[in-house]
Amino acid sequence: MTKVIWITGASSGFGMAVAMKLLKDTDHVICVSARRAHLLEVLVRQGAKAYPFDITKTAEIERVQRTIEKELGPVDAVLVNAGFGVYGPIEEVPEEAIRRQFEVNVFGAVETIRAVLPSMRSQKAGRIVLTSSSAAHVSSAGMGYYAATKHSIKAIGTALRQEVGNLGIDVVMVEPGVVKTAFGQIAMDENYMAPKTPDYQAQMRDLKTFMLKAFERAPDVDHTRDIMVKALLKEHVSPVYRTTRGSFALGFLSRMFPAKIYDAIVKQAIGRLY
């Protein structure tokens, strides 16, 4: 049966990769959204339906959901994928950047979920797939705000899964570690807040070097993309998929070791990688 699948954050990274795979290998109707409409054109040429919007604007999310439903029918599955990372010390990241980090990664995700739920409840069927991260379980110096948004997604996804599980709606969280996409380069080029305070400079310089090298050595997007496709389409799915070795390891470290030992392990790992 042909499904209507909606992907947010489809202009790059996981969103674009999943959309391209679905367009190539399935006959489903693929709806793609992102703020930068021109970046969706490559998907439109492959057959996607583009519905650009700013995910920080609740009214725009609701408008797109209503338009999709009017033109194509109810959304059967949604990949809630829009997001980005801000890196810098807790003390120094500007308030505006902090707010936008939460508006996109958390509030935008929540409003997308809330937009599709009424139709899914009325149909007693649906699939909500959330792009989370290994950062949902851990945090480190310079990554506090990004990790906080992913901790939030984990909490929201867990609660939602319990709330709608008996209504025929599946909720799936995908938790990659570091994967080779444009996400990391953008984060380090555009969203890395170089500290002004000398007390933080060496630590943040180490973090940036660590992250750039981690993205260089990271696995390609293919495996995580395929897991996301499975999460959207397969009849029986798991509540959580961890798609890289790093996503397993970080969660294990945070659970197994006391806080002081965990901090020491993270600091040592950052120092070793370069």
VEXRO-955232 format. One line per field, with one value per atom (N, C-alpha, C): residue in one letter; atom name; x, y, z. Coordinates in pm, whole numbers, padded with zeros to 5 digits. Each point is the difference from the previous one (the first is absolute). Layout:
N
residuo = (A, ...)
atomo = (CA, ...)
c1 = (X, ...)
c2 = (Y, ...)
c3 = (Z, ...)
END
This chain:
274
residuo = (M, M, M, T, T, T, K, K, K, V, V, V, I, I, I, W, W, W, I, I, I, T, T, T, G, G, G, A, A, A, S, S, S, S, S, S, G, G, G, F, F, F, G, G, G, M, M, M, A, A, A, V, V, V, A, A, A, M, M, M, K, K, K, L, L, L, L, L, L, K, K, K, D, D, D, T, T, T, D, D, D, H, H, H, V, V, V, I, I, I, C, C, C, V, V, V, S, S, S, A, A, A, R, R, R, R, R, R, A, A, A, H, H, H, L, L, L, L, L, L, E, E, E, V, V, V, L, L, L, V, V, V, R, R, R, Q, Q, Q, G, G, G, A, A, A, K, K, K, A, A, A, Y, Y, Y, P, P, P, F, F, F, D, D, D, I, I, I, T, T, T, K, K, K, T, T, T, A, A, A, E, E, E, I, I, I, E, E, E, R, R, R, V, V, V, Q, Q, Q, R, R, R, T, T, T, I, I, I, E, E, E, K, K, K, E, E, E, L, L, L, G, G, G, P, P, P, V, V, V, D, D, D, A, A, A, V, V, V, L, L, L, V, V, V, N, N, N, A, A, A, G, G, G, F, F, F, G, G, G, V, V, V, Y, Y, Y, G, G, G, P, P, P, I, I, I, E, E, E, E, E, E, V, V, V, P, P, P, E, E, E, E, E, E, A, A, A, I, I, I, R, R, R, R, R, R, Q, Q, Q, F, F, F, E, E, E, V, V, V, N, N, N, V, V, V, F, F, F, G, G, G, A, A, A, V, V, V, E, E, E, T, T, T, I, I, I, R, R, R, A, A, A, V, V, V, L, L, L, P, P, P, S, S, S, M, M, M, R, R, R, S, S, S, Q, Q, Q, K, K, K, A, A, A, G, G, G, R, R, R, I, I, I, V, V, V, L, L, L, T, T, T, S, S, S, S, S, S, S, S, S, A, A, A, A, A, A, H, H, H, V, V, V, S, S, S, S, S, S, A, A, A, G, G, G, M, M, M, G, G, G, Y, Y, Y, Y, Y, Y, A, A, A, A, A, A, T, T, T, K, K, K, H, H, H, S, S, S, I, I, I, K, K, K, A, A, A, I, I, I, G, G, G, T, T, T, A, A, A, L, L, L, R, R, R, Q, Q, Q, E, E, E, V, V, V, G, G, G, N, N, N, L, L, L, G, G, G, I, I, I, D, D, D, V, V, V, V, V, V, M, M, M, V, V, V, E, E, E, P, P, P, G, G, G, V, V, V, V, V, V, K, K, K, T, T, T, A, A, A, F, F, F, G, G, G, Q, Q, Q, I, I, I, A, A, A, M, M, M, D, D, D, E, E, E, N, N, N, Y, Y, Y, M, M, M, A, A, A, P, P, P, K, K, K, T, T, T, P, P, P, D, D, D, Y, Y, Y, Q, Q, Q, A, A, A, Q, Q, Q, M, M, M, R, R, R, D, D, D, L, L, L, K, K, K, T, T, T, F, F, F, M, M, M, L, L, L, K, K, K, A, A, A, F, F, F, E, E, E, R, R, R, A, A, A, P, P, P, D, D, D, V, V, V, D, D, D, H, H, H, T, T, T, R, R, R, D, D, D, I, I, I, M, M, M, V, V, V, K, K, K, A, A, A, L, L, L, L, L, L, K, K, K, E, E, E, H, H, H, V, V, V, S, S, S, P, P, P, V, V, V, Y, Y, Y, R, R, R, T, T, T, T, T, T, R, R, R, G, G, G, S, S, S, F, F, F, A, A, A, L, L, L, G, G, G, F, F, F, L, L, L, S, S, S, R, R, R, M, M, M, F, F, F, P, P, P, A, A, A, K, K, K, I, I, I, Y, Y, Y, D, D, D, A, A, A, I, I, I, V, V, V, K, K, K, Q, Q, Q, A, A, A, I, I, I, G, G, G, R, R, R, L, L, L, Y, Y, Y)
atomo = (N, CA, C, N, CA, C, N, CA, C, N, CA, C, N, CA, C, N, CA, C, N, CA, C, N, CA, C, N, CA, C, N, CA, C, N, CA, C, N, CA, C, N, CA, C, N, CA, C, N, CA, C, N, CA, C, N, CA, C, N, CA, C, N, CA, C, N, CA, C, N, CA, C, N, CA, C, N, CA, C, N, CA, C, N, CA, C, N, CA, C, N, CA, C, N, CA, C, N, CA, C, N, CA, C, N, CA, C, N, CA, C, N, CA, C, N, CA, C, N, CA, C, N, CA, C, N, CA, C, N, CA, C, N, CA, C, N, CA, C, N, CA, C, N, CA, C, N, CA, C, N, CA, C, N, CA, C, N, CA, C, N, CA, C, N, CA, C, N, CA, C, N, CA, C, N, CA, C, N, CA, C, N, CA, C, N, CA, C, N, CA, C, N, CA, C, N, CA, C, N, CA, C, N, CA, C, N, CA, C, N, CA, C, N, CA, C, N, CA, C, N, CA, C, N, CA, C, N, CA, C, N, CA, C, N, CA, C, N, CA, C, N, CA, C, N, CA, C, N, CA, C, N, CA, C, N, CA, C, N, CA, C, N, CA, C, N, CA, C, N, CA, C, N, CA, C, N, CA, C, N, CA, C, N, CA, C, N, CA, C, N, CA, C, N, CA, C, N, CA, C, N, CA, C, N, CA, C, N, CA, C, N, CA, C, N, CA, C, N, CA, C, N, CA, C, N, CA, C, N, CA, C, N, CA, C, N, CA, C, N, CA, C, N, CA, C, N, CA, C, N, CA, C, N, CA, C, N, CA, C, N, CA, C, N, CA, C, N, CA, C, N, CA, C, N, CA, C, N, CA, C, N, CA, C, N, CA, C, N, CA, C, N, CA, C, N, CA, C, N, CA, C, N, CA, C, N, CA, C, N, CA, C, N, CA, C, N, CA, C, N, CA, C, N, CA, C, N, CA, C, N, CA, C, N, CA, C, N, CA, C, N, CA, C, N, CA, C, N, CA, C, N, CA, C, N, CA, C, N, CA, C, N, CA, C, N, CA, C, N, CA, C, N, CA, C, N, CA, C, N, CA, C, N, CA, C, N, CA, C, N, CA, C, N, CA, C, N, CA, C, N, CA, C, N, CA, C, N, CA, C, N, CA, C, N, CA, C, N, CA, C, N, CA, C, N, CA, C, N, CA, C, N, CA, C, N, CA, C, N, CA, C, N, CA, C, N, CA, C, N, CA, C, N, CA, C, N, CA, C, N, CA, C, N, CA, C, N, CA, C, N, CA, C, N, CA, C, N, CA, C, N, CA, C, N, CA, C, N, CA, C, N, CA, C, N, CA, C, N, CA, C, N, CA, C, N, CA, C, N, CA, C, N, CA, C, N, CA, C, N, CA, C, N, CA, C, N, CA, C, N, CA, C, N, CA, C, N, CA, C, N, CA, C, N, CA, C, N, CA, C, N, CA, C, N, CA, C, N, CA, C, N, CA, C, N, CA, C, N, CA, C, N, CA, C, N, CA, C, N, CA, C, N, CA, C, N, CA, C, N, CA, C, N, CA, C, N, CA, C, N, CA, C, N, CA, C, N, CA, C, N, CA, C, N, CA, C, N, CA, C, N, CA, C, N, CA, C, N, CA, C, N, CA, C, N, CA, C, N, CA, C, N, CA, C, N, CA, C, N, CA, C, N, CA, C, N, CA, C, N, CA, C, N, CA, C, N, CA, C, N, CA, C, N, CA, C, N, CA, C, N, CA, C, N, CA, C, N, CA, C, N, CA, C, N, CA, C, N, CA, C, N, CA, C, N, CA, C, N, CA, C, N, CA, C, N, CA, C, N, CA, C, N, CA, C, N, CA, C, N, CA, C, N, CA, C, N, CA, C, N, CA, C, N, CA, C, N, CA, C, N, CA, C, N, CA, C, N, CA, C, N, CA, C, N, CA, C, N, CA, C, N, CA, C, N, CA, C, N, CA, C, N, CA, C, N, CA, C, N, CA, C, N, CA, C, N, CA, C, N, CA, C, N, CA, C, N, CA, C, N, CA, C, N, CA, C, N, CA, C, N, CA, C, N, CA, C, N, CA, C, N, CA, C, N, CA, C, N, CA, C, N, CA, C, N, CA, C, N, CA, C, N, CA, C, N, CA, C)
c1 = (00083, -00083, 00088, -00035, 00077, -00023, 00110, -00007, 00039, -00052, 00044, 00103, 00122, 00110, 00052, 00011, 00043, 00135, 00097, 00135, 00032, 00031, 00046, 00153, 00057, 00146, 00055, -00069, 00034, 00099, 00051, 00088, 00144, 00033, 00137, 00001, 00118, 00020, -00094, -00042, -00086, -00130, -00060, -00128, 00007, 00100, 00013, 00034, 00089, 00040, -00119, -00082, -00118, -00099, -00024, -00093, 00046, 00129, 00053, -00017, 00026, -00014, -00145, -00093, -00141, -00049, 00046, -00041, 00054, 00119, 00062, -00059, -00028, -00030, -00146, -00085, -00140, -00093, -00129, -00103, -00078, 00050, -00071, 00006, -00095, -00003, 00088, 00106, 00099, -00014, -00034, -00014, 00122, 00063, 00124, -00013, 00056, -00007, 00136, 00026, 00119, -00021, 00081, -00012, 00052, 00108, 00062, -00062, -00103, -00080, 00082, 00098, 00076, 00080, 00034, 00077, -00086, -00131, -00089, -00020, 00049, -00025, 00055, 00116, 00057, -00095, -00072, -00098, -00126, -00040, -00117, 00023, 00120, 00031, -00007, 00012, -00010, -00143, -00090, -00139, -00059, 00078, -00051, -00095, -00086, -00088, 00061, 00034, 00069, -00099, 00018, -00082, 00093, 00066, 00097, -00070, 00068, -00048, 00113, -00020, 00090, -00051, 00078, -00049, -00013, 00049, -00020, -00133, -00078, -00129, -00111, -00069, -00104, -00108, -00039, -00107, 00041, 00128, 00046, -00001, 00038, -00005, -00143, -00092, -00140, -00054, 00040, -00045, 00047, 00127, 00053, -00071, -00022, -00070, -00140, -00070, -00135, 00004, 00101, 00013, 00028, 00093, 00030, -00126, -00071, -00120, -00107, -00014, -00100, 00036, 00129, 00044, 00024, 00048, 00048, -00064, -00066, -00055, 00082, -00046, 00069, 00143, 00086, 00139, 00003, 00055, 00012, 00123, 00108, 00125, 00074, 00064, 00077, 00137, 00102, 00136, 00026, 00001, 00020, 00151, 00057, 00144, 00069, -00075, 00064, 00078, 00124, 00081, 00139, 00069, 00138, 00067, 00132, 00076, 00070, -00010, 00076, 00104, 00123, 00108, 00068, 00023, 00069, -00023, 00071, -00014, -00139, -00049, -00130, -00006, 00107, 00001, -00006, 00053, 00023, -00091, -00066, -00087, -00110, -00020, -00099, -00142, -00077, -00137, -00080, 00017, -00074, 00032, 00129, 00040, -00057, -00004, -00057, -00147, -00072, -00143, -00027, 00078, -00023, 00031, 00103, 00032, -00120, -00067, -00117, -00122, -00016, -00115, -00001, 00117, 00008, -00004, 00092, 00019, -00111, -00060, -00101, -00139, -00021, -00135, -00048, 00090, -00039, -00040, 00077, -00034, -00135, -00021, -00127, -00118, 00011, -00112, -00026, 00105, -00020, -00078, 00039, -00070, -00146, -00021, -00137, -00087, 00064, -00076, -00055, 00077, -00043, -00084, 00005, -00066, -00153, -00072, -00146, -00044, 00059, -00037, 00041, 00120, 00046, -00092, -00044, -00091, -00133, -00048, -00130, 00008, 00118, 00019, 00040, 00037, 00054, 00123, 00080, 00121, 00094, 00130, 00098, 00137, 00099, 00139, 00071, 00057, 00077, 00142, 00092, 00142, 00075, 00071, 00073, 00150, 00064, 00146, 00056, 00053, 00062, 00152, 00072, 00146, 00053, 00123, 00065, 00012, -00005, 00003, -00124, -00101, -00117, 00034, 00117, 00039, 00121, 00076, 00125, 00013, 00100, 00033, 00148, 00052, 00141, 00018, 00116, 00031, -00017, -00069, -00022, -00121, -00060, -00115, -00126, 00002, -00108, -00137, -00009, -00132, -00052, 00087, -00044, -00044, 00082, -00035, -00131, -00023, -00125, -00121, 00011, -00114, -00024, 00106, -00018, -00046, 00043, -00059, -00150, -00040, -00141, -00076, 00057, -00067, -00018, 00100, -00012, -00116, -00009, -00107, -00137, -00009, -00126, -00040, 00097, -00030, -00043, 00064, -00036, -00142, -00033, -00135, -00103, 00030, -00094, -00025, 00105, -00015, -00100, 00005, -00092, -00142, -00010, -00132, -00079, 00069, -00073, 00017, 00077, 00026, -00125, -00102, -00125, -00098, 00044, -00086, 00039, 00089, 00044, 00111, 00061, 00106, 00134, 00097, 00135, 00086, 00083, 00098, 00138, 00088, 00134, 00103, 00103, 00112, 00124, 00066, 00125, 00112, 00102, 00107, 00136, 00039, 00135, 00104, 00123, 00113, 00048, 00130, 00055, -00008, -00061, -00015, 00047, 00056, 00057, -00110, -00050, -00096, 00047, -00073, 00034, -00026, -00071, -00036, 00123, 00103, 00119, 00076, 00017, 00074, -00073, -00133, -00079, 00011, -00008, 00008, 00132, 00110, 00130, 00030, -00055, 00025, -00091, -00128, -00099, -00052, -00002, -00068, 00094, 00129, 00099, 00028, -00026, 00017, 00137, 00098, 00135, -00002, 00050, -00009, 00091, -00049, 00081, 00078, -00053, 00063, 00117, 00121, 00117, -00018, -00078, -00019, -00057, -00074, -00066, 00071, 00094, 00051, 00070, 00087, 00073, -00096, -00095, -00096, -00088, -00046, -00087, 00079, 00126, 00085, 00020, 00022, 00014, -00128, -00115, -00127, -00019, 00030, -00019, 00090, 00125, 00091, -00049, -00046, -00054, -00120, -00091, -00122, 00030, 00087, 00033, 00064, 00090, 00063, -00099, -00091, -00102, -00089, -00037, -00084, 00077, 00130, 00082, 00002, 00007, 00013, -00134, -00106, -00133, -00047, -00091, -00059, -00088, -00020, -00090, -00144, -00085, -00138, -00084, 00049, -00085, -00069, 00075, -00059, -00109, 00028, -00102, -00120, 00025, -00110, -00088, 00059, -00078, -00080, 00057, -00075, -00120, 00018, -00111, -00110, 00038, -00098, -00077, 00072, -00065, -00096, 00042, -00084, -00129, 00007, -00119, -00094, 00055, -00078, -00032, 00090, -00018, -00123, -00063, -00121, 00032, 00107, 00039, 00134, 00004, 00121, 00031, 00126, 00041, -00024, -00015, -00021, 00123, 00120, 00124, 00097, 00067, 00108, 00126, 00108, 00130, 00081, 00050, 00047, 00151, 00076, 00145, 00061, 00125, 00067, 00011, 00024, 00011, -00126, -00116, -00126, -00020, 00050, -00005, 00101, 00121, 00108, -00027, -00048, -00023, -00108, -00108, -00105, 00049, 00083, 00056, 00087, 00087, 00089, -00079, -00103, -00075, -00076, -00040, -00073, 00091, 00121, 00083, 00093, 00037, 00102, -00056, 00054, -00036, 00039, -00061, 00015, 00147, 00076, 00140, 00082, -00023, 00074, -00045, -00130, -00050, 00064, 00007, 00062, 00145, 00072, 00141, 00017, -00088, 00008, -00025, -00099, -00032, 00117, 00056, 00113, 00120, 00026, 00112, -00023, -00124, -00033, 00019, -00043, 00015, 00147, 00078, 00144, 00073, -00047, 00068, -00027, -00120, -00042, 00085, 00066, 00084, 00140)
c2 = (-00119, 00119, 00126, 00094, 00123, 00085, 00049, 00082, 00144, 00091, 00139, 00017, 00032, 00011, 00143, 00062, 00139, 00003, 00069, 00010, 00147, 00036, 00136, 00001, 00119, 00008, -00077, 00009, -00083, 00065, 00117, 00071, -00050, -00086, -00053, -00118, -00060, -00102, -00118, -00047, -00118, 00020, 00119, 00024, -00016, 00060, -00013, -00144, -00063, -00138, -00094, 00012, -00086, 00028, 00128, 00035, -00058, 00013, -00052, -00151, -00069, -00146, -00042, 00068, -00032, 00029, 00111, 00036, -00100, -00051, -00094, -00140, -00044, -00141, -00031, 00101, -00026, 00084, -00030, 00077, 00088, 00019, 00083, 00147, 00077, 00144, 00066, 00067, 00056, 00153, 00051, 00143, 00048, 00105, 00047, 00145, 00031, 00136, 00043, 00129, 00064, 00151, 00075, 00145, 00053, -00059, 00046, -00074, 00062, -00067, -00041, 00081, -00030, -00129, -00040, -00122, -00126, 00019, -00115, -00034, 00087, -00019, -00132, -00044, -00126, -00116, 00009, -00104, 00011, 00123, 00021, -00061, 00016, -00056, -00152, -00061, -00145, -00046, 00097, -00035, 00037, 00062, 00040, 00119, 00013, 00115, 00092, 00123, 00092, 00091, 00009, 00087, 00076, 00104, 00072, 00076, 00007, 00082, 00022, 00094, 00026, -00077, -00097, -00090, 00070, 00121, 00075, 00072, -00008, 00067, -00104, -00008, -00100, 00010, 00122, 00018, -00056, 00011, -00053, -00153, -00060, -00146, -00049, 00065, -00040, 00022, 00110, 00027, -00110, -00041, -00104, -00132, -00035, -00125, 00001, 00109, 00008, -00007, 00064, -00002, -00141, -00069, -00138, -00086, 00014, -00083, 00032, 00127, 00039, -00051, 00009, -00036, -00150, -00067, -00137, -00101, 00050, -00088, 00006, -00067, 00004, -00052, 00054, -00044, -00136, -00100, -00134, -00014, 00068, -00008, 00132, 00042, 00124, -00025, 00052, 00001, 00140, 00013, 00129, 00019, 00070, -00005, 00136, 00108, 00133, 00024, 00047, 00027, 00049, 00057, 00044, 00003, 00021, 00001, 00131, 00050, 00117, -00049, 00048, -00044, 00120, -00008, 00107, -00013, 00077, -00009, 00045, -00060, 00035, 00150, 00056, 00141, 00095, -00041, 00097, -00012, -00111, -00009, 00106, 00083, 00108, -00052, 00076, -00041, -00028, 00082, -00019, -00135, -00040, -00129, -00116, 00016, -00105, -00018, 00111, -00007, -00066, 00038, -00059, -00150, -00039, -00143, -00079, 00053, -00069, 00017, 00116, 00022, -00099, -00025, -00093, -00145, -00035, -00142, -00057, 00084, -00050, 00050, 00131, 00051, -00026, 00010, -00033, -00145, -00088, -00143, -00024, 00063, -00019, 00046, 00117, 00051, -00085, -00059, -00092, -00123, -00054, -00115, 00034, 00114, 00039, 00023, 00043, 00025, -00128, -00110, -00124, -00090, 00020, -00094, -00008, 00111, -00015, -00095, 00013, -00089, -00143, -00017, -00136, -00064, 00078, -00056, -00039, 00083, -00031, -00124, -00024, -00119, -00123, 00023, -00108, -00064, 00084, -00050, 00117, -00029, 00103, -00036, 00068, -00025, 00134, 00024, 00122, -00042, 00042, -00033, 00128, -00004, 00116, -00019, 00097, -00003, 00052, -00091, 00038, -00008, -00044, -00002, -00075, -00046, -00055, 00107, 00128, 00110, 00003, -00082, -00011, -00066, -00066, -00073, 00061, 00083, 00051, 00149, 00061, 00138, 00021, 00110, 00031, 00150, 00047, 00143, 00051, 00111, 00060, -00051, -00108, -00059, 00003, 00079, -00004, 00031, 00104, 00040, -00097, -00044, -00099, -00129, -00048, -00123, 00017, 00119, 00024, -00016, 00044, -00017, -00147, -00079, -00141, -00079, 00042, -00057, 00027, 00119, 00036, -00089, -00023, -00085, -00141, -00051, -00133, -00004, 00101, 00003, 00013, 00087, 00020, -00126, -00060, -00119, -00117, -00013, -00109, 00018, 00122, 00026, -00019, 00051, -00012, -00146, -00080, -00142, -00067, 00037, -00057, 00055, 00125, 00064, -00052, -00031, -00033, -00145, -00077, -00138, -00083, 00028, -00078, 00059, 00101, 00064, -00036, -00099, -00042, 00084, 00085, 00090, -00045, -00022, -00038, 00125, 00002, 00108, -00065, 00046, -00059, 00111, -00023, 00093, -00062, 00074, -00044, 00081, -00070, 00067, -00028, 00077, -00016, 00065, -00048, 00075, 00094, 00016, 00087, -00071, 00066, -00053, 00108, -00043, 00094, 00065, 00113, 00081, 00145, 00089, 00143, 00058, -00073, 00049, 00046, -00084, 00031, 00119, 00008, 00111, 00131, -00002, 00121, 00040, -00100, 00029, 00066, -00052, 00055, 00132, 00016, 00123, 00114, -00031, 00106, 00011, -00110, 00000, -00029, 00007, -00013, 00138, 00018, 00130, 00006, 00057, 00008, 00085, -00052, 00073, 00121, 00103, 00120, -00010, -00074, -00014, -00097, 00042, -00088, -00133, -00001, -00123, -00114, 00033, -00102, -00028, 00082, -00005, -00130, -00049, -00124, -00118, -00006, -00110, -00001, 00117, 00007, -00025, 00042, -00028, -00151, -00067, -00145, -00067, 00051, -00059, 00016, 00117, 00022, -00093, -00014, -00090, -00143, -00040, -00135, -00024, 00094, -00019, -00005, 00087, -00001, -00132, -00051, -00128, -00116, 00012, -00105, -00007, 00115, 00000, -00052, 00027, -00053, -00153, -00058, -00144, -00072, 00075, -00057, -00087, -00093, -00081, 00085, -00048, 00069, -00009, 00077, 00013, -00124, -00090, -00106, -00087, -00045, -00092, 00069, 00120, 00073, 00031, 00041, 00024, -00122, -00117, -00122, -00037, 00026, -00024, 00094, 00126, 00094, -00041, -00049, -00050, -00117, -00090, -00114, 00049, 00098, 00053, 00061, 00056, 00061, -00104, -00111, -00088, -00138, -00058, -00139, -00016, -00115, -00023, -00005, -00071, -00012, 00069, 00093, 00078, 00003, 00033, 00017, 00145, 00025, 00137, 00089, -00062, 00077, -00076, 00073, -00056, 00083, -00067, 00067, -00048, 00093, -00037, 00002, 00041, 00001, -00058, -00044, -00053, 00105, 00123, 00107, 00020, -00018, 00021, -00107, -00121, -00103, 00031, 00038, 00018, 00115, 00112, 00116, -00027, -00063, -00034, -00096, -00098, -00096, 00070, 00091, 00072, 00079, 00070, 00085, -00081, -00123, -00084, -00073, -00036, -00091, 00069, 00126, 00063, 00118, 00021, 00120, 00127, 00111, 00124, 00043, -00009, 00045, -00085, -00130, -00088, 00024, 00019, 00031, 00128, 00104, 00126, -00022, -00079, -00025, -00077, -00097, -00080, 00089, 00089, 00088, 00095, 00057, 00093, -00071, -00123, -00075, -00036, -00038, -00036, 00119, 00117, 00121, 00031, -00017, 00028, -00097, -00125, -00103, 00009, 00046, -00016, 00081, 00101, 00078, 00010)
c3 = (00000, 00000, 00000, -00086, -00008, 00124, 00057, 00121, -00033, 00081, -00003, 00112, -00039, 00096, -00003, 00116, 00014, 00070, -00059, 00056, 00022, 00124, 00028, 00004, -00018, -00007, -00118, -00115, -00116, -00095, 00034, -00094, 00003, 00096, 00009, 00096, 00016, 00103, -00009, 00118, 00007, -00076, 00013, -00064, -00150, -00062, -00145, -00039, 00075, -00033, 00006, 00103, 00013, -00112, -00029, -00108, -00133, -00031, -00127, -00008, 00110, 00002, -00023, 00066, -00016, -00141, -00057, -00136, -00102, 00025, -00092, 00010, 00123, 00022, 00031, 00015, 00036, -00087, 00011, -00071, 00096, 00120, 00097, -00040, 00051, -00024, 00105, -00046, 00091, 00004, 00116, 00023, 00077, -00048, 00063, 00040, 00116, 00053, 00051, -00013, 00055, -00014, 00072, -00008, -00132, -00052, -00124, -00117, -00057, -00102, -00122, -00040, -00121, 00013, 00125, 00019, -00013, -00009, -00019, -00147, -00089, -00142, -00053, 00051, -00045, 00030, 00110, 00036, -00084, -00028, -00085, -00138, -00052, -00132, -00001, 00118, 00011, 00031, 00017, 00021, 00134, 00086, 00131, -00011, 00100, 00014, 00106, -00039, 00092, 00072, 00132, 00084, 00095, -00050, 00086, 00112, 00112, 00112, 00099, 00089, 00111, 00120, 00046, 00106, 00135, 00012, 00125, 00001, -00108, -00010, 00005, 00114, 00018, -00107, -00033, -00099, -00137, -00035, -00128, 00000, 00111, 00011, -00018, 00069, -00009, -00141, -00064, -00137, -00094, 00012, -00088, 00023, 00126, 00030, -00061, 00012, -00057, -00153, -00060, -00146, -00050, 00066, -00039, 00009, 00110, 00019, -00104, -00034, -00100, -00138, -00035, -00135, -00018, 00106, -00015, 00093, 00103, 00102, 00128, 00104, 00129, -00008, 00083, 00009, 00070, -00068, 00059, 00088, -00039, 00076, -00014, 00108, -00002, 00059, -00068, 00055, 00052, 00131, 00067, 00013, -00096, -00020, 00006, -00012, -00003, 00129, -00015, 00118, -00038, 00097, -00020, 00137, 00000, 00125, 00024, 00122, 00045, 00100, -00015, 00088, 00063, 00129, 00072, 00149, 00081, 00146, 00046, 00104, 00056, 00029, 00052, 00040, -00119, -00113, -00108, -00122, -00021, -00117, 00013, -00100, 00010, 00022, 00073, 00031, -00127, -00101, -00125, -00063, 00005, -00056, 00081, 00131, 00086, -00032, -00009, -00027, -00136, -00101, -00131, 00002, 00076, 00011, 00051, 00101, 00054, -00089, -00063, -00087, -00117, -00059, -00113, 00047, 00090, 00035, 00087, 00085, 00094, -00036, 00003, -00022, -00142, -00099, -00137, -00013, 00065, -00001, 00066, 00115, 00072, -00084, -00064, -00077, -00125, -00058, -00112, 00047, 00115, 00057, 00027, 00062, 00036, -00123, -00111, -00122, -00061, 00007, -00066, 00090, 00129, 00091, -00015, -00018, -00011, -00111, -00119, -00110, 00029, 00057, 00031, 00104, 00098, 00100, -00061, -00092, -00062, -00087, -00060, -00083, 00080, 00126, 00084, -00065, -00064, -00067, -00027, 00001, -00033, 00054, -00049, 00042, 00014, 00117, 00028, 00030, -00085, 00017, 00035, 00109, 00050, -00019, -00065, -00008, 00131, 00078, 00127, -00018, 00101, -00005, 00121, -00010, 00119, 00108, -00040, 00097, 00087, -00033, 00087, 00134, 00007, 00120, 00071, -00071, 00055, -00033, 00058, -00035, 00024, -00051, 00024, -00010, 00046, -00006, -00142, -00014, -00130, -00074, 00047, -00067, 00086, 00107, 00098, -00058, -00081, -00049, -00106, -00091, -00099, 00069, 00095, 00071, 00077, 00055, 00074, -00090, -00126, -00092, -00029, -00011, -00031, 00123, 00119, 00121, 00002, -00042, -00004, -00098, -00117, -00099, 00053, 00070, 00060, 00099, 00085, 00100, -00067, -00099, -00070, -00077, -00070, -00077, 00087, 00115, 00093, 00052, 00042, 00050, -00111, -00119, -00112, -00035, 00000, -00031, 00094, 00128, 00098, -00017, -00042, -00013, -00120, -00110, -00123, -00044, 00075, -00040, -00014, 00082, -00008, -00100, -00076, -00100, -00142, -00014, -00133, -00058, 00081, -00047, 00057, -00087, 00042, 00015, 00102, 00021, 00005, -00088, -00012, 00012, 00081, 00009, -00062, -00088, -00062, 00061, 00053, 00076, -00063, -00103, -00056, 00090, -00012, 00051, -00110, -00012, -00104, -00134, -00098, -00135, -00097, -00112, -00097, -00083, 00049, -00075, 00009, -00065, 00006, 00138, 00085, 00133, 00078, 00003, 00080, -00052, -00131, -00058, 00024, -00017, 00026, 00146, 00088, 00144, 00035, -00054, 00034, -00073, -00121, -00076, 00041, 00021, 00019, 00143, 00073, 00130, 00117, -00025, 00107, 00056, 00130, 00064, 00067, -00069, 00055, 00127, 00110, 00127, 00005, 00067, 00022, 00131, 00095, 00131, -00009, 00039, -00008, 00072, 00107, 00077, -00084, -00107, -00080, -00133, -00038, -00137, -00035, 00086, -00031, -00008, 00093, 00003, -00124, -00041, -00118, -00129, -00003, -00116, -00014, 00113, -00002, -00050, 00046, -00043, -00151, -00053, -00143, -00082, 00041, -00070, 00007, 00118, 00020, -00092, -00004, -00079, -00149, -00048, -00142, -00042, 00083, -00032, 00013, 00097, 00015, -00123, -00055, -00120, -00121, -00006, -00110, 00002, 00119, 00014, 00012, 00001, 00026, -00115, 00028, -00108, -00090, -00122, -00092, 00049, -00066, 00042, -00030, -00085, -00055, 00105, 00100, 00098, 00081, 00048, 00077, -00088, -00124, -00095, -00014, -00017, -00020, 00125, 00116, 00124, 00008, -00041, 00002, -00097, -00117, -00096, 00061, 00062, 00067, 00108, 00078, 00107, -00054, -00120, -00062, -00061, -00051, -00087, 00056, 00079, 00040, 00090, -00012, 00080, 00148, 00035, 00140, 00021, 00094, 00025, 00149, 00031, 00138, 00043, 00129, 00047, -00023, 00005, -00011, -00090, -00089, -00081, 00022, 00040, 00008, -00119, -00081, -00133, -00018, 00100, -00011, 00126, -00011, 00118, 00109, -00041, 00098, 00080, -00064, 00072, 00108, -00023, 00103, 00112, -00039, 00097, 00096, -00052, 00086, 00103, -00043, 00094, 00107, -00041, 00096, 00103, -00046, 00092, 00103, -00047, 00092, 00104, -00036, 00095, 00097, -00046, 00076, 00100, -00028, 00083, 00079, 00120, 00076, -00076, 00036, -00075, -00013, 00106, -00007, -00097, 00002, -00091, -00144, -00020, -00135, -00053, 00082, -00043, -00040, 00079, -00030, -00130, -00024, -00124, -00122, 00007, -00112, -00027, 00104, -00018, -00063, 00046, -00054, -00146, -00033, -00138, -00094, 00042, -00082, -00021, 00103, -00011, -00089, -00007, -00077, -00150, -00038, -00138, -00095, 00050, -00092, 00057)
END
